[in-house]
């Protein structure tokens, strides 16, 4: 294996993958080189690929300069990387950062707004992309960081930020008058993290899941009730908000038929089934939008403080409910990607890759 490699997928056929070897990138002025170390693979990454064109996810890590053939793309991952070279004041070799990373061993960034908490990548191709995805947070300036919890941060932090902002969005709007909140794909990490934040805040929280995941989902303790998708018609017709993390049209249709005007909000949050039917929902929730609002309402430091408090509560409640499986290298990354794409990852399992 060459000193540097990149894992790419076919944008039209996500099951088709390739690994491209190459040299370690060289640095110019105003740049830093990150060595990608530890990343997670979840259904969230599949969503990035499914929405890659419409939401611009393919644009974060252009494949051209990596020797990747046209038509392929780099699926963004979340994880940790180390600074191994830098020509930027304040960004030094040995610093460890958390952020949005390519499925590759190396990433060149152009650090801007460098401070004690980290920096932002000011690379020209990322200028028009959502700001939260361009931030790289130093572990030394991160209130949520603990070295022995890196795997949980890799797996849950981006999902939990979405969940945290989703719950905040609903509360910020008085739950749109709903007295019941229904979450599909209830055993998924994003769903039960959101349910954890929402539970006990007023509305009844109901999870929808497959029959095989009912017992596990109930064991999480964050739902007032857990139903299978076939039991949608047992829901009491009261003002209800549907938070769709599955993207299955049949479930949305069944809820609309059963609840009628009692369905006061229909929000698409994710696409774990890869059916891009967000257009048929009432709206698509995009976490960075609520993050920007709260950044203005509270300030960035207060937003991060509140997130840190919520994160600590969540991790403490999570206990040993997640089985972390760690793989090494491009072959393990490919297997993890195909498993996530096919929905073969058990709800209680979290996939972490060392690159």
N, C-alpha and C positions, 0 to 999 in steps of 0.2 A: 504494500500500500504506500502511495506517495505521501510526502509530508503534509499535503493538504488534499481534502476530498470534499465533494459536494453531492448531495442526494437530491435528485429532481424527479418530478412526476409529470406525466402527460396531462396537460390541462383539459383535454377532451376525454381522456380515458385514465382516470385516477389510479387504476390498478397497474398501469404501465409505469415502471420506474427505472432509473439508471443511476449509476454512481460514476462521477467524473473526477479523475485524479488531476492534480496540478501542483504548481509550486506555491510556496507560502507567499502571499501578497507582499509587495514592497510598499513602503510608506513614503509619502511626500510630506511637505510642510502642512501643519494644521490637522494631522490625522493621528489615529491610534489604531493599533491592531489588537483585536480580541481573539483569544483562543477559546472557542466554545467548549464547555466542559460537561455540563449536566443539564438535560432538557427533559420535558415531559411530553407524553403523547396521549391525547384524550380525544373525545368526540368534538371538542372545541376546535381542534386543528383541522378536522374534516370540514367543519363549518367554514373555516377560512378558505379552504380550497373550493368548496361548493359556491361560495360567494366571492371568489377571487376576482372575477371580472367586474361584477357590479359594485363591489365595495372597495376595490383597489388593493386587495391583499397581495396580489401578485407583484405589485409595484414596490414593495418594501425591499426586496432583495433581488434586483435584476440579475438574470442568469447569464447575460451576454458575455461579460468579462470573465466568467468562470469556465468558458469553453462548453457550455451547455447548448445543445442544439435548439433551434427555434421550435416553438410549440410546447416546450417544457417550462415548468415553473418550480419555484422553491416555496414550499409550504412553511409559513412562519411557525416557530415554536417559542415557548417561554422557558427560560432557565437561567443558568449562571455561566459566566465567562470570566476569564482573567485577562487583564491588560498585560500583553507580552512585549509591546513596543509602543512608543509614543513620541510625538514631536510637539505635544501640547502642554503648556504650563498647567499644573494642577492635576493632570492625568498621568499617573506614574505606574511603572512596571510593578506588578504584584498586586495591584488593586483588584478586588473581585466585585463584579457587578451583576445585578439581576435585570433582565429585560427581554425584549423581543429579539429573537435570534434566528438565523437561517439553519436549515438542516445541513450543516457543513462544519468543518473544523475551525474555520477562521472567518472573521468579519472585520472589514475596514470601516471605521466610523470617523466622522469629523466633529469632535466634541465642541459644544457651544453651551453657554450658560453654565459653566463649570462652577460648582460650589461644594460644600461639605456633604451634600446629599447625593451628588453624582453629576450627570451631564445629560444633554440632549444631542442626538445625532442631527447635525445640520447639513448632511449630504443633500445636494441639489434635488435628487430624485425623490426625497422624502419631504420636501418643503410643503407640499399640498396635502399630505396625509395626516390623519388624526394625531394630534400632539401627544396624547398619553402613550401611544405605541412607540414614540421616538425617545422616550426617557430611559436612561440607564441609571439605576439606583445603586450606590455603593453599599455594600453590606455593613460598613462601619457607620453609615448614617441612616440606617433603616431600623425604625422602631419595632418592626414586625420580625426582624431577622434573628434567628438563633441557629448556630452552626449545626446542631443535631436535628434540626427540622428542615433542612434544605429540600429533602424529597417532598415533604408536604407542601412547601412553598412552590416547588416546581410544578406539582400536580394541581394545587388548589388556588394559589394566589390569583392568577388571571381569572379563573372561574369565580372565585369568591368576590373579586372586585365587581364582576358583572352582577353577581347575586346581591351584593351589598348595595350597589347602585340601583338595581331593579326594585329591591325592597324600599329603598329611600324614595325612588320615583313614585311608587304607589302611595306611600305614607304622605309624601309631599303633596299629593293630589287627593288626600282623604279617601284613598282606595276607590275613587270614582263612584262612591256610594255603594260599593259591593259589600255584602256581609259574608260572602263565601269567595275564596280564592282557589281556583282549580289549576294545578300544575301537571302538565303531561310529562312523560319521561321522568317520573318522580324519583326513580332510583339513581338518576344521573347526578354527577357531582354538582353541576350548576343548579339543578332543581332543588336538591336537598339543602344546599347552602343557602339558597333563597328562602326555602321553607324555614330553615333555622332562624333566619333574620325576621321572618314574618310571624312566626308562631307566637301567640300570646299578645299580639298588638291590636287585637280587635276582631277582624274577620276570621271565620273558620277556614283552616287551611287543609285542602283535600288533595291527595296525590293520586294520579292515575299511572298505572304501570302494568306490565305483563304479568300473567299468573305466576310465573316462576320467580318473580322479584317481589311479590307481595310481602312475604315474611321478612326479607331483608329490609325492605322499605319501612315496614312497621317498626322494626328494631331500632331505626334511627331516632325515633322519638320526637320528630319535628313536624309530624302531620297529625291533625285531629282525626283524620280518617284516610284509609288507603283503599282504593277501588281498582279493579281491573278495567281495561278499556270497554269491556262488554257490559260493565255495570253503570255506565254513564247515565242510563235512564232511571237509576235509583236516586240521583241527586235531587234534593228538595228544590223546587223552583222558587228561589229567592234571588235578589240582585247578586249576580255572579260575575267575576272577572276571570277570564281564561288566560293563563300564561302558558303559551305553547312552546315547549322546548323540544318537541319531537318532529313537528312538520308533517304529521300524518293527516291528509285531508279527511279521511273517514271519521276521525275523532272530532274534528271541527264541525263537520256536517251533523254528526249525531248530537253534539252539544247545542248547536243552533236549533235543530229540530225540537229537541226536548225542552230547552229553556226559553226559546222565543225571545220576547222582549226583556226577559229577566237576565239575558246575557248583556251586561252593560259595558263590558270591555273585552276585546279580543286582541291579545298582544302576542306577536311572534317574537320569540327570544332566541331560538336556535333551530338547527336543522339536523338533528342527529340521525334522521332517517334519509337525509339527502334529497328530500323532495322540496324544491324551492318554491313553496306555496305561500310565501310571506305576503304576496300581493293579495291573497284572498283573506288575510287577517285584517283587522281594523287598523293595525299599525305594526311597525317593526321597532323593537326596543334596541337602541344603540347606546351602550353604556357611556362612551365618551361624551355624549351630549349632556347627560345628567352630571357627569364629572365636571364639565365646564361650568354648568350652572352652580353646582355646589362650591366650585373653586371661587366663583364670584361671590356667592352668598357667605361663605365661611373663610375663604383664603386657603391656599394650598396646604399650609402647615396644619390647620385645623382639620381639613379633610383627611390628611394622612394620619393625624392623631385618632380621629374617630374610626378610621379603617383599622388602625392598629389595635384599638380596644375590641372592636368586633371580631377581628381575626383571632385574638387571644381567646375570646369566649368560644369561638368555633372550634379551634384546635383542642382546647381543653375538653369540649363536649364530644369531639370526634373519637377520642380514646383510641382503641385498637381496631376500629371498624374497617380500616383500609389495609389491604395487603399490598405492599410495594414490591414490584418486580423490577429488577434492574438488569439491563442488557448493555452490551459493549459493542461499539463499532457500527459500520454501515449495514451489515447483515441483520443485526438486531433492530436497527432503526427501520429497515425495510419491513421486517416481520411485524413490528409494532404498528407501523403505518397501515399495512394491509389488514391487520386485526381490527384496528380502529375503524377503518373504512367499511369493513364488513360487519361491524357491530359485534365482534366476537369477544370483546373485553368484558368479563363479568363485572357487575356493578361494584363489587367490593374490591376490585383490583385496580391499582394505579401503575402505569407503565412509565419508568424512568430510564433514560438512555445516557450512557457515558460515551461521548464522542472522542 
